[in-house]
Amino acid sequence: MIAPARPWSALDYVRDVYARERLDLSEGSRKKLETDCRILDLWNDGKPFLLDEFSREAVIDWMRWLAEHHKSSPATINSKRAGVMAIWADAAAKGYAPPLPNSRDPQQRVPKRIEPERIPVTWSLAEIDRLFAACAKLKGQWDGVPVSLCWITALLLFWDTAGRLFEVVSAKVRCLDVDRKFLFCPAEDRKGRRRDRIYPLHQQTIDLYKATLPGAPGISGSRDLVFPFPYCRRQLQIHLTKLLKLAGLPHDAKHKFHCIRRSAESYAAAERGLQWAADAVGHSAAVARKSYVSPVIAPGPVLIDALPRPALPL
């Protein structure tokens, strides 16, 4: 690698070095890092933030600016901090940035913001039913499939698998086995891109899916994807918002596709226990407890169930 004539900016370093050397860096992760660097530039009075400007004080001031001027949440700030610190660490290891502060020394490390632990937002079964009822009102066709049928089948697949949006919209027809009733998701279509996954499907979902296939009554043509959504993921979120409004349901950022994932795992935990639900979805019990399983649906130990009642002088 040839050193530049002038110091690299953090953004140029991500493009020219960091992203090029990480062969498994996803497109989404690269774009996030570039966005983090652009925000660094904004904080730096609109000037490119240079690698040799990295310091503990600079990163802390940037984090404070994010909170005060961008009104970013603690979770968002910590996420951006992680990206910037990764760039700094990589550049420092190559001699293009100052050494990182000692992370083991509380007086030197760059602190994280305290993140409040919120109760995971989920749908009740009654709300899930209202969402499906709203789907049935949709008009039109996508690739020969009624829009209503396409949405209902898609939401059933989300419900059966508690899968992520990318997994579902990337699902290939050849990967859904209607005879053995499962969906195969290759590692490349999953978060982290590390492990293949098989999702067993309910017979109800299989039967409905068959009705969307070319050759079924009223369905013509051919397609590669399980769902003929004519939109990108961002547009799907917009259309889901319209669907939620039609159902009379909340439609903020917490009530989107991931809400179905949290709801399914919560009901599974209520039926079989938190560890079972976490194993079924594919993450740890700690992650399930913190981010997915709602105590409203799957309550943990309830103190009043074990307490004697005091004798009240009434």
FENLIN-V499947 format. One record per residue. RES is the residue in three letters. D_CENTER is the distance of its C-alpha to the mean C-alpha in Angstrom with 1 decimal. Layout:
res:RES d_center:D_CENTER
res:RES d_center:D_CENTER
This chain:
res:MET d_center:35.4
res:ILE d_center:37.7
res:ALA d_center:37.2
res:PRO d_center:37.0
res:ALA d_center:40.0
res:ARG d_center:38.1
res:PRO d_center:35.1
res:TRP d_center:31.8
res:SER d_center:29.4
res:ALA d_center:25.9
res:LEU d_center:24.5
res:ASP d_center:27.2
res:TYR d_center:26.7
res:VAL d_center:23.0
res:ARG d_center:24.2
res:ASP d_center:27.4
res:VAL d_center:26.8
res:TYR d_center:23.4
res:ALA d_center:21.5
res:ARG d_center:24.6
res:GLU d_center:25.1
res:ARG d_center:21.6
res:LEU d_center:21.9
res:ASP d_center:18.5
res:LEU d_center:16.6
res:SER d_center:14.1
res:GLU d_center:14.7
res:GLY d_center:11.5
res:SER d_center:12.4
res:ARG d_center:15.9
res:LYS d_center:15.3
res:LYS d_center:13.5
res:LEU d_center:16.5
res:GLU d_center:18.9
res:THR d_center:17.6
res:ASP d_center:18.0
res:CYS d_center:21.5
res:ARG d_center:22.4
res:ILE d_center:21.7
res:LEU d_center:23.9
res:ASP d_center:26.5
res:LEU d_center:26.4
res:TRP d_center:27.0
res:ASN d_center:29.8
res:ASP d_center:31.8
res:GLY d_center:30.3
res:LYS d_center:31.8
res:PRO d_center:30.0
res:PHE d_center:29.0
res:LEU d_center:30.9
res:LEU d_center:30.1
res:ASP d_center:33.3
res:GLU d_center:32.3
res:PHE d_center:29.7
res:SER d_center:30.7
res:ARG d_center:29.6
res:GLU d_center:31.0
res:ALA d_center:29.4
res:VAL d_center:25.8
res:ILE d_center:26.5
res:ASP d_center:28.1
res:TRP d_center:25.1
res:MET d_center:22.7
res:ARG d_center:25.3
res:TRP d_center:25.5
res:LEU d_center:21.8
res:ALA d_center:22.3
res:GLU d_center:25.6
res:HIS d_center:25.4
res:HIS d_center:21.7
res:LYS d_center:21.1
res:SER d_center:17.8
res:SER d_center:16.4
res:PRO d_center:17.0
res:ALA d_center:13.4
res:THR d_center:13.2
res:ILE d_center:16.6
res:ASN d_center:15.9
res:SER d_center:13.0
res:LYS d_center:15.6
res:ARG d_center:18.3
res:ALA d_center:16.8
res:GLY d_center:16.7
res:VAL d_center:20.2
res:MET d_center:21.6
res:ALA d_center:20.5
res:ILE d_center:22.4
res:TRP d_center:25.3
res:ALA d_center:25.6
res:ASP d_center:25.8
res:ALA d_center:28.3
res:ALA d_center:30.3
res:ALA d_center:30.6
res:LYS d_center:32.2
res:GLY d_center:34.4
res:TYR d_center:33.0
res:ALA d_center:31.8
res:PRO d_center:33.3
res:PRO d_center:32.6
res:LEU d_center:29.7
res:PRO d_center:30.9
res:ASN d_center:31.3
res:SER d_center:28.1
res:ARG d_center:30.2
res:ASP d_center:32.4
res:PRO d_center:31.1
res:GLN d_center:33.4
res:GLN d_center:32.0
res:ARG d_center:28.3
res:VAL d_center:25.9
res:PRO d_center:24.6
res:LYS d_center:21.1
res:ARG d_center:20.6
res:ILE d_center:20.7
res:GLU d_center:17.5
res:PRO d_center:18.5
res:GLU d_center:17.0
res:ARG d_center:16.1
res:ILE d_center:16.4
res:PRO d_center:13.3
res:VAL d_center:13.6
res:THR d_center:14.6
res:TRP d_center:16.9
res:SER d_center:20.4
res:LEU d_center:22.0
res:ALA d_center:24.2
res:GLU d_center:21.4
res:ILE d_center:19.9
res:ASP d_center:23.4
res:ARG d_center:23.7
res:LEU d_center:20.6
res:PHE d_center:22.3
res:ALA d_center:25.6
res:ALA d_center:24.3
res:CYS d_center:23.2
res:ALA d_center:26.8
res:LYS d_center:28.1
res:LEU d_center:26.5
res:LYS d_center:29.1
res:GLY d_center:29.3
res:GLN d_center:28.3
res:TRP d_center:25.8
res:ASP d_center:27.6
res:GLY d_center:30.1
res:VAL d_center:27.7
res:PRO d_center:27.9
res:VAL d_center:24.8
res:SER d_center:25.0
res:LEU d_center:25.1
res:CYS d_center:22.2
res:TRP d_center:19.9
res:ILE d_center:21.3
res:THR d_center:20.8
res:ALA d_center:17.3
res:LEU d_center:16.4
res:LEU d_center:18.6
res:LEU d_center:16.7
res:PHE d_center:13.4
res:TRP d_center:15.7
res:ASP d_center:17.4
res:THR d_center:14.7
res:ALA d_center:11.8
res:GLY d_center:10.0
res:ARG d_center:6.8
res:LEU d_center:7.9
res:PHE d_center:9.0
res:GLU d_center:11.0
res:VAL d_center:12.7
res:VAL d_center:13.7
res:SER d_center:14.9
res:ALA d_center:16.9
res:LYS d_center:20.5
res:VAL d_center:23.6
res:ARG d_center:25.2
res:CYS d_center:22.4
res:LEU d_center:22.8
res:ASP d_center:26.0
res:VAL d_center:27.5
res:ASP d_center:30.4
res:ARG d_center:28.5
res:LYS d_center:25.7
res:PHE d_center:22.6
res:LEU d_center:19.9
res:PHE d_center:19.7
res:CYS d_center:16.6
res:PRO d_center:17.7
res:ALA d_center:16.1
res:GLU d_center:15.8
res:ASP d_center:13.4
res:ARG d_center:11.0
res:LYS d_center:8.8
res:GLY d_center:11.7
res:ARG d_center:14.1
res:ARG d_center:16.3
res:ARG d_center:17.1
res:ASP d_center:18.0
res:ARG d_center:17.2
res:ILE d_center:19.3
res:TYR d_center:18.2
res:PRO d_center:21.4
res:LEU d_center:21.7
res:HIS d_center:24.0
res:GLN d_center:27.2
res:GLN d_center:26.5
res:THR d_center:23.5
res:ILE d_center:25.6
res:ASP d_center:28.5
res:LEU d_center:26.6
res:TYR d_center:25.0
res:LYS d_center:28.5
res:ALA d_center:29.6
res:THR d_center:27.3
res:LEU d_center:28.7
res:PRO d_center:31.4
res:GLY d_center:34.7
res:ALA d_center:33.7
res:PRO d_center:36.0
res:GLY d_center:35.4
res:ILE d_center:32.7
res:SER d_center:33.9
res:GLY d_center:32.7
res:SER d_center:30.3
res:ARG d_center:26.7
res:ASP d_center:24.5
res:LEU d_center:21.1
res:VAL d_center:20.8
res:PHE d_center:19.8
res:PRO d_center:21.8
res:PHE d_center:19.4
res:PRO d_center:21.2
res:TYR d_center:18.3
res:CYS d_center:15.5
res:ARG d_center:11.9
res:ARG d_center:12.7
res:GLN d_center:15.8
res:LEU d_center:14.3
res:GLN d_center:12.5
res:ILE d_center:16.0
res:HIS d_center:17.7
res:LEU d_center:15.6
res:THR d_center:16.7
res:LYS d_center:20.2
res:LEU d_center:20.0
res:LEU d_center:19.0
res:LYS d_center:21.9
res:LEU d_center:24.1
res:ALA d_center:23.3
res:GLY d_center:24.0
res:LEU d_center:20.7
res:PRO d_center:18.6
res:HIS d_center:16.4
res:ASP d_center:14.9
res:ALA d_center:11.4
res:LYS d_center:10.8
res:HIS d_center:12.3
res:LYS d_center:10.4
res:PHE d_center:9.1
res:HIS d_center:6.7
res:CYS d_center:10.1
res:ILE d_center:11.8
res:ARG d_center:9.9
res:ARG d_center:10.9
res:SER d_center:14.3
res:ALA d_center:15.1
res:GLU d_center:14.6
res:SER d_center:16.6
res:TYR d_center:19.4
res:ALA d_center:19.5
res:ALA d_center:20.0
res:ALA d_center:22.6
res:GLU d_center:24.5
res:ARG d_center:24.3
res:GLY d_center:23.2
res:LEU d_center:20.1
res:GLN d_center:20.7
res:TRP d_center:21.2
res:ALA d_center:18.0
res:ALA d_center:16.1
res:ASP d_center:18.1
res:ALA d_center:17.5
res:VAL d_center:13.7
res:GLY d_center:14.0
res:HIS d_center:13.3
res:SER d_center:15.8
res:ALA d_center:17.5
res:ALA d_center:16.8
res:VAL d_center:13.0
res:ALA d_center:13.6
res:ARG d_center:16.1
res:LYS d_center:14.3
res:SER d_center:10.9
res:TYR d_center:11.3
res:VAL d_center:15.0
res:SER d_center:16.9
res:PRO d_center:20.5
res:VAL d_center:21.6
res:ILE d_center:21.1
res:ALA d_center:21.6
res:PRO d_center:23.8
res:GLY d_center:24.8
res:PRO d_center:28.4
res:VAL d_center:30.3
res:LEU d_center:33.0
res:ILE d_center:35.4
res:ASP d_center:35.6
res:ALA d_center:37.5
res:LEU d_center:39.5
res:PRO d_center:43.1
res:ARG d_center:43.8
res:PRO d_center:46.3
res:ALA d_center:49.6
res:LEU d_center:49.7
res:PRO d_center:53.1
res:LEU d_center:52.9
